[in-house]
């Protein structure tokens, strides 16, 4: 296990794949994926960003737990994450990730927690989400962003909630607020018997509940 949260580490995770059968890595709240060129307390410090898609962490296929949230990774969610077949908890939130949600991650049969919120994702929630039947918590909130002048920077998660979401019978926590999901709220959400938290506010749902 490697835990180096809440520091000012920059660069990337190149040593991790060389650490044999390591299973848990948490680097929450650092500057990974980029560099800071001034005092980190200076909000005007300039930062550069690194592409998660080319990060050496993707070679650490033995991981069961990976937290790279609150860093400076950009680019798309790597499809290579599917090679981490033992992954149980994956935290990618609060970075600069954009584009589609990689459908491949929903093929991780042991995945219980997936956090994608506070990025710049702009795609539908794919039907493949229903393949991740071990999911207990799925969060993709706050991917909608506006510029200072009010124009839309990214609409976030859009389209409709797929019916395949009913396959997630272990789901307890579903957070999709502040995106651009439309259509009607699925009438059969009650089928998710273990659901204890559902947040869908600040979307564009219509019709009757």
C-alpha positions as CSV (number, residue, x, y, z in Angstrom):
1,X,0.0,0.0,0.0
2,X,1.2,3.5,-0.9
3,X,-0.5,6.5,0.7
4,X,1.0,10.0,-0.1
5,X,-2.1,12.2,0.1
6,X,-2.1,15.9,0.7
7,X,1.3,16.9,-0.4
8,X,2.7,19.0,-3.2
9,X,4.1,16.2,-5.3
10,X,4.3,16.8,-9.0
11,X,5.4,14.8,-12.1
12,X,3.9,11.4,-12.5
13,X,3.7,7.9,-10.9
14,X,6.5,6.3,-12.9
15,X,7.9,4.2,-9.9
16,X,4.5,2.5,-9.1
17,X,4.6,-0.2,-11.8
18,X,8.0,-1.2,-10.5
19,X,6.7,-2.0,-7.1
20,X,5.6,-5.5,-7.9
21,X,2.2,-6.6,-6.6
22,X,1.2,-3.4,-4.9
23,X,-2.6,-3.3,-4.6
24,X,-3.5,0.1,-3.1
25,X,-2.3,3.6,-4.2
26,X,-3.7,6.9,-3.0
27,X,-2.1,10.2,-4.2
28,X,-5.2,12.3,-3.5
29,X,-4.6,16.1,-3.4
30,X,-1.2,16.6,-5.0
31,X,-0.1,18.2,-8.2
32,X,0.5,14.9,-10.1
33,X,0.2,15.2,-13.8
34,X,1.8,18.6,-13.8
35,X,4.2,20.9,-12.1
36,X,3.9,24.1,-10.1
37,X,6.4,26.8,-10.7
38,X,5.6,29.1,-7.7
39,X,4.7,28.8,-4.1
40,X,1.7,26.3,-4.0
41,X,-0.1,28.8,-1.7
42,X,0.0,31.4,-4.4
43,X,-3.2,31.1,-6.5
44,X,-1.4,32.7,-9.4
45,X,1.2,30.0,-9.5
46,X,1.4,28.6,-13.0
47,X,0.8,24.9,-13.6
48,X,1.3,22.5,-16.4
49,X,-0.8,19.4,-16.9
50,X,-0.1,15.7,-17.8
51,X,-2.1,13.3,-19.8
52,X,-3.6,10.5,-17.7
53,X,-3.8,8.4,-20.9
54,X,0.0,8.2,-21.0
55,X,0.6,7.8,-17.3
56,X,2.8,4.9,-16.2
57,X,0.3,4.1,-13.5
58,X,-1.6,2.2,-16.2
59,X,1.1,-0.4,-16.1
60,X,0.2,-1.3,-12.5
61,X,-2.4,-3.9,-13.4
62,X,-2.3,-5.5,-9.9
63,X,-4.1,-2.5,-8.3
64,X,-7.3,-3.0,-6.4
65,X,-7.6,0.6,-5.2
66,X,-6.5,3.7,-7.1
67,X,-7.1,7.3,-6.0
68,X,-5.7,10.1,-8.2
69,X,-8.4,12.6,-7.4
70,X,-7.7,16.3,-6.9
71,X,-4.7,16.4,-9.1
72,X,-4.0,17.9,-12.6
73,X,-4.5,15.1,-15.0
74,X,-6.2,16.0,-18.3
75,X,-7.1,14.1,-21.4
76,X,-9.6,11.2,-21.7
77,X,-10.3,8.4,-19.3
78,X,-7.9,5.7,-20.5
79,X,-9.5,2.5,-21.9
80,X,-6.4,0.7,-20.6
81,X,-7.9,0.8,-17.1
82,X,-9.8,-2.4,-18.2
83,X,-6.5,-4.3,-17.7
84,X,-6.8,-3.7,-13.9
85,X,-9.1,-6.6,-13.6
86,X,-9.0,-6.7,-9.8
87,X,-9.9,-3.0,-9.4
88,X,-12.5,-2.5,-6.6
89,X,-12.3,1.3,-6.0
90,X,-11.3,3.9,-8.6
91,X,-11.3,7.6,-7.9
92,X,-10.6,10.0,-10.8
93,X,-12.6,13.0,-9.6
94,X,-11.5,16.6,-9.5
95,X,-9.1,16.6,-12.4
96,X,-9.2,18.0,-15.9
97,X,-10.5,14.9,-17.7
98,X,-12.7,15.4,-20.7
99,X,-14.5,13.6,-23.5
100,X,-16.3,10.4,-23.2
101,X,-16.6,8.0,-20.3
102,X,-14.6,5.0,-21.3
103,X,-17.0,2.1,-21.7
104,X,-14.2,-0.4,-20.9
105,X,-14.1,0.5,-17.2
106,X,-17.6,-1.0,-16.8
107,X,-16.2,-4.4,-17.7
108,X,-14.3,-4.4,-14.3
109,X,-16.3,-7.1,-12.6
110,X,-15.1,-6.3,-9.1
111,X,-15.5,-2.6,-9.3
112,X,-17.5,-1.3,-6.3
113,X,-16.8,2.5,-6.3
114,X,-16.3,4.7,-9.3
115,X,-15.9,8.5,-8.8
116,X,-15.8,10.7,-12.0
117,X,-17.1,13.9,-10.7
118,X,-15.7,17.5,-10.9
119,X,-14.1,16.9,-14.3
120,X,-15.0,18.2,-17.8
121,X,-16.6,15.0,-19.2
122,X,-19.0,15.4,-22.0
123,X,-20.7,12.2,-23.1
124,X,-23.7,10.0,-22.3
125,X,-23.7,7.6,-19.5
126,X,-23.1,4.5,-21.6
127,X,-25.4,1.5,-21.6
128,X,-22.3,-0.6,-20.6
129,X,-22.7,0.9,-17.1
130,X,-25.1,-2.0,-16.5
131,X,-22.2,-4.5,-16.8
132,X,-20.6,-3.3,-13.6
133,X,-22.9,-5.2,-11.4
134,X,-20.7,-4.9,-8.3
135,X,-21.0,-1.2,-8.2
136,X,-22.1,0.2,-4.8
137,X,-21.3,3.9,-5.5
138,X,-21.3,5.7,-8.8
139,X,-20.5,9.4,-8.8
140,X,-20.2,11.6,-11.9
141,X,-21.5,14.9,-10.6
142,X,-20.4,18.5,-11.5
143,X,-19.2,18.0,-15.0
144,X,-21.3,20.9,-16.3
145,X,-19.2,24.1,-16.5
146,X,-19.9,27.7,-17.6
147,X,-17.4,30.4,-18.4
148,X,-17.4,33.7,-16.5
149,X,-19.6,35.3,-19.3
150,X,-22.2,32.6,-18.9
151,X,-21.5,30.7,-22.0
152,X,-21.3,26.9,-21.8
153,X,-17.8,25.4,-21.6
154,X,-18.9,21.7,-21.3
155,X,-22.4,20.3,-20.8
156,X,-21.2,17.3,-18.8
157,X,-23.0,14.0,-18.8
158,X,-25.8,14.3,-21.3
159,X,-28.4,12.2,-23.1
160,X,-30.6,10.0,-21.0
161,X,-30.3,7.6,-18.1
162,X,-29.9,4.1,-19.7
163,X,-32.3,1.4,-18.7
164,X,-29.3,-0.9,-18.0
165,X,-28.8,1.1,-14.8
166,X,-31.4,-1.3,-13.3
167,X,-28.8,-4.0,-13.5
168,X,-26.9,-2.4,-10.6
169,X,-28.8,-4.1,-7.9
170,X,-26.1,-3.5,-5.3
171,X,-26.1,0.3,-5.9
172,X,-26.4,2.4,-2.8
173,X,-25.1,5.8,-3.9
174,X,-25.8,7.5,-7.3
175,X,-24.8,11.1,-7.8
176,X,-25.3,12.8,-11.2
177,X,-26.1,16.3,-10.2
178,X,-25.1,19.4,-12.2
179,X,-24.9,17.8,-15.7
180,X,-27.1,17.9,-18.8
181,X,-29.1,14.7,-18.5
182,X,-32.6,14.9,-20.0
183,X,-35.7,13.0,-20.6
184,X,-37.9,11.7,-17.8
185,X,-36.7,10.3,-14.5
186,X,-36.9,6.6,-14.9
187,X,-40.0,5.4,-13.2
188,X,-38.5,2.1,-12.2
189,X,-35.6,3.5,-10.2
190,X,-37.5,1.9,-7.3
191,X,-36.1,-1.4,-8.5
192,X,-32.8,-0.4,-7.0
193,X,-33.7,-1.6,-3.6
194,X,-30.4,-0.8,-1.9
195,X,-30.3,2.8,-3.1
196,X,-30.0,5.2,-0.2
197,X,-28.7,8.3,-1.9
198,X,-29.8,9.7,-5.3
199,X,-29.0,13.2,-6.5
200,X,-30.1,14.4,-9.9
201,X,-30.6,18.1,-9.3
202,X,-29.4,20.7,-11.8
203,X,-30.0,18.6,-14.9
204,X,-32.7,19.0,-17.6
205,X,-35.2,16.3,-16.7
206,X,-38.8,16.9,-17.9
207,X,-42.2,15.4,-17.4
208,X,-43.9,13.8,-14.4
209,X,-42.1,12.0,-11.6
